[in-house]
Amino acid sequence: MGDKSKILVVDDEISVCKSIVSALESEQYIVDMALSGEEALEKEAKSKYDVIVVDLMMPGISGMDLLREIKKKGSSAKVIMITGYPSIKSAVEAIKLGAFDYIPKPFTPNDLRSLVSRALESSRYFEREVAAEARLKEERERVPGGLYCIPENSWAKVEQDGNVRIGIHHIFLRVIGEITSVELPKVGEIRYQGEACSRVTDSQLHVHKVWTPVSGKVIAVNEEIKKDYSKLVKDPYGEGWILLMAPLHLEDDLRNLVLSKAPN
């Protein structure tokens, strides 16, 4: 990897900070910690971080406030929000403000390492282009109009019969690289908005969680993608769909998501 990636962990509970630092410290990462939003801003001003892992709920400067300040300063750090469940509305709002993704409590060290790995790979993916911002905008506009999204993670399409088709955002799939396995729920299971509806394992054995955009009962899964993972990448908004769900409270769920617009 060359130079070590730098990570800042921000949580007002020192035990939480220390456990996250312990989970992430490695030959690849240098990990610092801050016990408040104020301390995090001071450290971020002195050092360039690649990833910032921050608790959403903190006294003083909250995780959301810290995200706003970091983005206002033009930082390129990927921000991962630690959230309680259920908090999908706040989590997606954070993504709208520029967070990379969120991780709900409780989570395992492997969950966190996989997400940090994807965040760093996302930075590398877009930095390969000179006009990174232009490319990111272009990539985001590849999403067909009329889909309800957890940005750069999952999408939901409301079918004419009222059921909801769900799939994985193409940027998510491009960033994780070679797919070695895909885990899908069983027909009849219920998934709630913000929970994992699928797990995708890459060639580095990182397991990446796909968030359920709407709550509902699984009425069909796309078994074809298990036979040919390339369909996920080649046609993520068509043949690469993963689930069909009968929604539980669709209107409320859709309000928490981002509606994609048809490309100009």
QUIMOHU-V229675 format. One record per backbone hydrogen bond with DSSP energy under -1.0 kcal/mol. NH is the residue of the N-H (numbers start at 1). CO is the residue of the C=O. E is the energy in kcal/mol with one decimal. If there is no record, write none. Layout:
# QUIMOHU-V229675
nh->NH co->CO e->E
nh->NH co->CO e->E
This chain:
# QUIMOHU-V229675
nh->5 co->28 e->-2.1
nh->7 co->30 e->-2.9
nh->8 co->51 e->-2.3
nh->9 co->32 e->-2.3
nh->10 co->53 e->-3.3
nh->11 co->34 e->-2.0
nh->17 co->13 e->-2.3
nh->18 co->14 e->-2.7
nh->19 co->15 e->-1.9
nh->20 co->16 e->-2.3
nh->21 co->17 e->-2.8
nh->22 co->18 e->-2.4
nh->23 co->19 e->-1.7
nh->24 co->20 e->-1.6
nh->25 co->21 e->-2.7
nh->26 co->29 e->-1.1
nh->30 co->5 e->-2.7
nh->32 co->7 e->-2.9
nh->34 co->9 e->-2.7
nh->40 co->36 e->-2.0
nh->41 co->37 e->-2.2
nh->42 co->38 e->-1.8
nh->43 co->39 e->-2.4
nh->44 co->40 e->-2.9
nh->45 co->41 e->-1.7
nh->47 co->43 e->-1.7
nh->50 co->6 e->-2.6
nh->51 co->6 e->-1.7
nh->52 co->78 e->-2.7
nh->53 co->8 e->-3.0
nh->54 co->80 e->-2.7
nh->55 co->10 e->-2.2
nh->56 co->82 e->-2.8
nh->63 co->56 e->-1.8
nh->66 co->62 e->-2.7
nh->67 co->63 e->-2.2
nh->68 co->64 e->-2.2
nh->69 co->65 e->-2.3
nh->70 co->66 e->-2.7
nh->71 co->67 e->-2.5
nh->72 co->68 e->-2.2
nh->73 co->69 e->-1.6
nh->74 co->71 e->-1.3
nh->75 co->70 e->-1.9
nh->78 co->50 e->-2.7
nh->80 co->52 e->-2.9
nh->81 co->101 e->-2.2
nh->82 co->54 e->-3.0
nh->83 co->103 e->-1.8
nh->91 co->87 e->-2.6
nh->92 co->88 e->-2.9
nh->93 co->89 e->-2.0
nh->94 co->90 e->-2.2
nh->95 co->91 e->-1.8
nh->96 co->92 e->-2.4
nh->97 co->93 e->-1.5
nh->98 co->95 e->-1.2
nh->99 co->94 e->-2.6
nh->100 co->79 e->-2.8
nh->101 co->79 e->-1.1
nh->103 co->81 e->-2.8
nh->105 co->83 e->-2.8
nh->112 co->108 e->-2.1
nh->113 co->109 e->-2.7
nh->114 co->110 e->-2.3
nh->115 co->111 e->-1.9
nh->116 co->112 e->-2.7
nh->117 co->113 e->-2.3
nh->118 co->114 e->-2.0
nh->119 co->115 e->-2.3
nh->120 co->116 e->-2.5
nh->121 co->117 e->-2.3
nh->122 co->118 e->-2.1
nh->123 co->119 e->-1.8
nh->124 co->120 e->-2.1
nh->125 co->121 e->-2.6
nh->126 co->122 e->-2.0
nh->127 co->123 e->-2.1
nh->129 co->126 e->-1.2
nh->132 co->130 e->-1.3
nh->135 co->131 e->-2.3
nh->136 co->132 e->-2.6
nh->137 co->133 e->-2.3
nh->138 co->134 e->-2.2
nh->139 co->135 e->-2.8
nh->140 co->136 e->-2.4
nh->141 co->137 e->-1.6
nh->142 co->139 e->-1.3
nh->143 co->140 e->-1.2
nh->146 co->260 e->-2.5
nh->148 co->156 e->-2.8
nh->149 co->258 e->-3.0
nh->150 co->154 e->-2.2
nh->153 co->150 e->-1.8
nh->154 co->150 e->-1.4
nh->155 co->167 e->-2.1
nh->156 co->148 e->-2.0
nh->157 co->165 e->-2.9
nh->159 co->163 e->-3.1
nh->162 co->159 e->-2.0
nh->164 co->245 e->-3.0
nh->165 co->157 e->-2.8
nh->166 co->243 e->-2.9
nh->167 co->155 e->-1.9
nh->169 co->153 e->-2.1
nh->173 co->169 e->-1.7
nh->174 co->170 e->-2.4
nh->175 co->171 e->-2.4
nh->176 co->172 e->-1.6
nh->180 co->201 e->-3.0
nh->181 co->201 e->-1.3
nh->183 co->199 e->-3.1
nh->188 co->218 e->-3.1
nh->189 co->186 e->-2.1
nh->191 co->216 e->-2.4
nh->194 co->212 e->-2.7
nh->195 co->192 e->-2.6
nh->197 co->210 e->-3.0
nh->198 co->210 e->-1.1
nh->199 co->183 e->-1.7
nh->200 co->208 e->-2.8
nh->201 co->181 e->-2.4
nh->202 co->206 e->-2.2
nh->203 co->178 e->-1.2
nh->205 co->202 e->-2.0
nh->208 co->200 e->-3.3
nh->210 co->198 e->-2.8
nh->212 co->195 e->-3.6
nh->216 co->191 e->-2.6
nh->217 co->246 e->-2.2
nh->218 co->189 e->-3.2
nh->219 co->244 e->-3.0
nh->220 co->244 e->-1.4
nh->222 co->242 e->-2.1
nh->223 co->221 e->-1.4
nh->225 co->222 e->-1.0
nh->228 co->224 e->-1.4
nh->231 co->228 e->-1.6
nh->232 co->229 e->-1.4
nh->234 co->230 e->-3.1
nh->235 co->231 e->-2.1
nh->238 co->235 e->-1.6
nh->240 co->235 e->-2.8
nh->241 co->238 e->-1.5
nh->242 co->166 e->-3.0
nh->243 co->166 e->-1.7
nh->244 co->220 e->-2.5
nh->245 co->164 e->-3.0
nh->246 co->217 e->-2.6
nh->248 co->215 e->-1.8
nh->253 co->249 e->-1.9
nh->254 co->250 e->-2.8
nh->255 co->251 e->-1.2
nh->256 co->253 e->-1.4
nh->257 co->254 e->-1.4
nh->258 co->149 e->-2.5
nh->260 co->147 e->-3.2
